[in-house]
Amino acid sequence: MPPHNRGVTASQPARTVWITAVLAPVILGLDLLTKTIAVAQLEDRPPVRLFGGLVNLVLVRNPGAAFSMATGYTWIISLIALAVVIVIIRISRKLRSVGWAIALGLILGGAVGNLADRIFRAPGVLQGHVVDMVSIVETDGSFFPVFNLADSAVVCGGILLVLLALLGRELDGTRAVKEAKTGE
C-alpha cells in the first residue's frame, strides 16, 4: 500500500458514516436541550454571571446569522442551512476519514440545531429566531456575541476542516502528496 494511503481500510466507510450519523444527532439533542433550558430559566431575567462574570448566560433571540448579520434575510439563511445539511449528508456517505467525519458531524448537528429554530420558532416557518444564551467577556470588558451550542459545534467543525485541509487530509482518508518540482 502506498505511504499516502496508509491507515485506510475497507471497514472505514461504514465507521466514518456512523461517526457522522451518531455525532450529529448528539449535537442536535444537546443543542435542543440547552435551548429549552435557556428559554425556561432565562426568559425575562437579567444575565446570570458565571466564573466571576467571565461567562454570562442571557437569553437572546437572533433573527440573523452569526453576529446578528443579515437579520432581514432569515429565510435565505434557512435555505442556505438546508443546502449545507443536504451537501453534508451526501458527502458523508463517501467519507473514509475519521477527522472529516467528526468535523462534518459537528457542522451537521449544529446546522440542524439552528435550522430547527428557524423552522419551528416564532415568528414563523423559515423566519424563526435562533435561541442564543452564552456570552463571554473579552479581556477589555466588552462582550463576545451571544452564541449557543449549535454555533460552537459549527465553529469547531469548521476549524477542524481547515486544519485537515492544511494537513493535506483528504475526504477519502488519504494524505495529499505534493509533487516535487523537477529542475526543468
N, C-alpha and C positions, 0 to 999 in steps of 0.2 A: 504494500500500500504506500503511495507517495506520502512524503512528510506532511504536506499541507492537508491531507485527508485523515490523518491520524485521529482516532477517537470517534469517528462517525461510524455507527453500526446500523444494521437493518432495523433493529428494535427502536432506534431513536425517534423515527417519525411518530410512532404511537406514543412514546413517552413525552415528546415535546407537545403534541396535541393535548395530551392530558394535563400537562403543566398549565398551559394557557386555559384549558377548559375548567380547571379547578380554581386557579388563581383569580380569574375574572369574576366569577360569582362570589368568591370570598370577599374580594374588594367591594363589590356591589353590596353585599349583605352588610358589611361593616359600615359602609357609607350611609346606607339607608337607616341603620340603627342609630348612628351618631346624629344624623339629621333629625330623626324622630325624637331623640332625647333632647337635642338642642331646642327644637320647637316647643316641646313640653316644659322645659326647665328655664329657658332664657327669654321667652316671649314677654315683652313689656317689663324687662328687668334691666338694671344697669349692668355693665360688664362685670364679669366675675374674674377677679385678679388671681393668677396662679404664679408661683415661683417669684414672689416679691414684685409682681406686676410685669415680669418679663413676657408672660403669655397671658392673654386676655380672652375670655370666652364671651362673645357678643353675637346676638342673632342679627344677621343681615340677609335680606332677600335681594339677590343680584339678578337684574334683568339682562345683563350683558355678558360678555365673555370675561376673560381674565382681566383683572384690574378695572372692572366695570366698563370696559371698552364696548362699543357697538351696542349700546343699550336699546336703541330703536330697531335693532335687527335681530331680535331674539329668534324669529322663525328661520332666518338664514343660518344662524349659529346652530339651531336644531338640525337643520338639513345637512349641514357640514358634519356635525357629530354623527348623524345616522350614516353618512357616507364612510366616515372613518371606521365605524363599527363594522360595516359590511366588508370593507377592504381588509381589516384585521382578521375577520373570520375566514375570508377566502385565503389569505396568506398563511394563516396558522395551520391549515391542513398540509402545507408543503414544508413546514419548518423541520429542521433537524438540529438546530442549535438551541441548547438549553437557555443560554443567555437571551437570545431573541425571543424565546417562548415566554420567559419571565417578563421581559420588557413589554411585549405585546399584551400579555395577560394583565399587567398593571394598567396600561393605557386603555385596554378594552373595558376593564372593570370600572375605571374612573370615568370614561366617556359615557358608559351606560348609566352610571350613577347620576351624572349631571343631566343626561338626556331624559332620564325618568322624571327629574324635577321639571324640566321644560315641557314634558308631555302632561304630567298629572297635577302640577301645582297651579295655583292662581297666577295670572288672570285667565289662562285658558290653554288649550292644546297648542303646542309648539311656541307658546309665548310665556310659559310658566317661569317663575323666578327661582333661581338656584339658591338653596339654603347654604349659607356660609356661616362659620361660627368661631374660627380660630384667628387670632391676631397676635403677632409677635412684635414687641417693641424693639426698634432699632437702637443701636448704641447712642445715637444723637437724641433719643427720646421720641422720635417720630414713629408712627405705626406702619408696619408692613401691611399690605392689603389683606383683608379678611378672606380666609380660604376654608376649604373643607377637606375631608379625607380623599374624595374623588380627585380634587385638584392635586393633592400631594402625590397620589398614585400616578397621575398623568405626567407630572413633572419628573418623578423618579424614573418612570419608564422611559421618558424622553431622554433623560441624562444617560441611562443605561444604553439606549440605542446609539447615541452619539459616541459613547465610549467604545461600544462594539465596532462601530464603523471606523473609528480612529485606530483600533487594534487590528483592523482588517478581517474581522469575523463576518462571514457570510451567512445568509439565511439557511443555507444547506449544511452548516456546521463546519465548512472548510475555512481555511485561512487564506485570504487573498495573498498572492505572491507577486511582488513587483518584479517585472523583468529587468534584469541588469542591462544597462546600456553597453553596447559594444562600441568600441572606439572607431566608428565608421568615419 
